Amino acid sequence: METSQTYPYQDVVTPLLQGEVWKDIVGFEGSYQVSNLGRVRSLDRTVSHSRCGTQFVKGRILKQNLKKHYNHFKRDYIYIPQIVLMHENKTYYLIVRRLVFFTFNGWKISQKVHGIIASIDNNGLNCRLENLKLQTRGEQMQRLIKEDRTDFAKRKPPNKDIKPTFNLYKPVSRCSIEGAVIQTYPCIAHAAVQFSCYEKGISQAVKNDSLYRGFKWKLASREVLDNLISQYPKTKRIRKRRP
């Protein structure tokens, strides 16, 4: 991703840009503010000093650091603006887009949310409030798969020792987020092998009606086994005997 393009955070001189709105950061009131364009500034304030007792500090637009994330699958970098804040003798390293989204929603930076703050245009340098949204882990995985930015199936040795008894199989279906069936497997073990993932992850997704690897997983009717038997022939288990 190119960083030569002009973004609001690169301007640390202009006090107020067009359409910019500043708001106090929750928990840092009187010390720091963040704008809807993704800029962060400190305010005029008096702080404690070891020799003078107190010291006046003039506010300014803060310079942001770029955090680089290397994507091994695409072999390129993603840049994420980061800011360092000092408050009550503590140092905070904060992701700017998270700071913008939390502040304008009235949340504290320590508040836990179930999801990820993502850029709508997939540009990590664009931290404008209008370009941010809260995504679930499943939605994030679906987006990465769509953009071909991840090998969503974790590498693991295939489990070849699967029970060959169709009488005990519980068919499971891999579905989209909307619930549409994409593929049906005779059992969770076969699904884990074919999809190169973990059986426990599928089991938890079925039990909790949650997402795993960006998909929904649901138990299917045993009637589908008649059509799957030819695709998954019975195999005889090889017992390992002691020498």
N, C-alpha and C positions, 0 to 999 in steps of 0.2 A: 504494500500500500504506500503510495507516495505521500510525503509529508510537506511538500513544497506549497500546496494549496493553502490559501489564507483561511484560517479558522478564528473565531472570536477569542479563543484562549491565548492566541499568539500576540494579541494586542494587550500590552501591559501598561500603556500610556494613557489612552482615552478613558476618562472617568465614566462616561455613559455612552453606550452604543445605541443605534437606532432600534427601538422596540425592546430594549433591555429593561428587565425588572429585577431588582435586588431584594433578597429576603434573608432574614437572620437564620443561621444554621441552628437547628434545634439542639440545645445543650451547649451552644457556643455564643449565645446572645450577648451582644455588646463587644464581641471580639472579632467574629468573622461573619461574612455574608457570602452567598452564592447567587448567581444570576441565572435566569432562564436560558441564557445563551451559553452557559457552561464555564463562566469565569468565576474566580474566587478572589475575594479581597479581605484584607484585615482592616479594622476600624481604629480610629484614634482612641487610645486608651492609656491608662496609667497602670504600670505593672510594678511588682516588687523588685527591688535591687539590693544585692548583698552589701554594697557599700553606701549607696545614697538613700536607702530606705525605699524610695519609689522613683520611677522613671517614666517620663512621657514617651510613648511610641506613636509615631504618625502612621496612619493607615495607608495602604497601597494595594495595587493589583498584584496578586501573587503569580509568580512564574511557575508553570506546571512542568512536571517531568513526564517523559514518555516511557512507559513500561513496555518492553518488547516480549511478545510471546511467539515462539517458533512453532509452526505447524509442521510436524514431521510427515504428515500424509501429503500435504501440498508443497512442502519445502519452501515456505515463504513466512513472512512475519506479519503479526497483527500488533498495531500500536494502540496502547490504552493510556490516556492522560491520568496522571496521579498527582496528588497534592499532599504536602506535609504541613500539618497544623500543630502549634504548640498551645496547650491550654492547661493551666493549673499544674505546671511542671511535668506535664505528660506530653509525649509525642504521638501523633496520630498520622498514619499513612493511609490515605483514603483514595479510592477510585472516584474520579470526578463525576462520571455519569451516575453512579450510585448516590453520591452526595447530592446532586441536582434533584434526582427523582425523590429521594427521601425527604429533602427539605421542602419541596413544593407540595408534598403530600402530608406534611406535618409529622413526619416520623423521626425518631432518634436514630442516629447512625448505628447504635447498638441493637436496634430492633431486628428480630429475626423474621425473615419472610421466606415463604416456600416458593422459590423460583429465582430467576436471574434477571437483572436489569440489562436489557439488550437494546442495540441500536436498530431502528426500523430499516434504515438503508444499508445496514451491515457495515457501516463506516465507524470504527471505534473512535475516531478523532472528532466526530460530530456529536457533541454532548449537549445539543440544544434539547430543552424539555420536550418539545413537540416531536422529537426524533427518538424518544425513549419509551419503552414499555416493559411491563413485567411479564416474563415468560416462565412457564413451568419447565422442569427438566426435560420432560417428554417433548414439549414444543421446541425446546432448544435443540434436542437431538434430531428431531424431524427436519429442522432448518439446516443443520450441519450435513445431514444426509442429502437433502435436496441440492445444497451447494457443492456437494462432493468434497467436503472438507474433513471427513473422518472415515476411518474404517470401522464402522459401527459394530462389527462383530469382533469381540475380543478373541485373540488367538488362544486356543487351548487344544490339547491333544484330544482327538475324537474318542468318545466313550464307546468302544466296540462291544462291551459286555452288557447288552441290553436284554431284558427279559423277553424271550420270544413267544410269550403266551398272550395271544390276542384276547383270550377270555378275560384277562385282567386289565387290559388297556382302557384308559380314560382319554378319549380324543380331546385335543386342545386346538383352538384356532387362534391364529395371529391376526389381529384386526387393526384397522386404522383408528385414529383418535375419535372419529365419528362413529365407530362401531362396525364398519363394513368389513366382512371377512376377506382376508387376503389369501391365506393358505391354512389348511387344516392338516394336523399331524395325528398319527394314531395314539401318541402319548407324549408326555412332557419330555421324557428321555430322548425320543426320536426328534422332537422339536429342537432340543438343545444341541443335538449333533448336527442337524441340517442347518440350523441358524447360527452355529458356532458361538453359543452363549452358555449360560449356566442354568442348570435345572432349578436351583433354589430361587433364582431371580424370576423365572416364569411362575413358579409355585406361589411366590409372594404376590405377584401381580394378579394372579387368578383369585387368590384369597382376599386381597385388599381392594380388588377392582381398581388397580392403579396401572401406571405405565411402566414398561420395562423395555429398554433399548428403543424408546420412542414409539412403542406399539402397545395396544391393549391385548390382553390374553384372556380367553374365555373357554370354559369347557364346552365341548360340542356333544351332540347326540351320538350314542353308540351306533346308530344306524349308518353313519358314514364309514364305519369300519369295513363294511362289505366292499366298498369301492377302493379302500386303501390296502386291502390285503395283498393285491397283486403288485402294488408299488413297494410294499415292505414285506417281502416273503419271510416266512418263519425260518429261523436259524437255530441250530442246535447248540446249546451252551456247552462249551468245553470246560470240563472240571479239571482244576489243577490238583493233581495228587502229589503227595510227598514222595520223594524218591526212596 
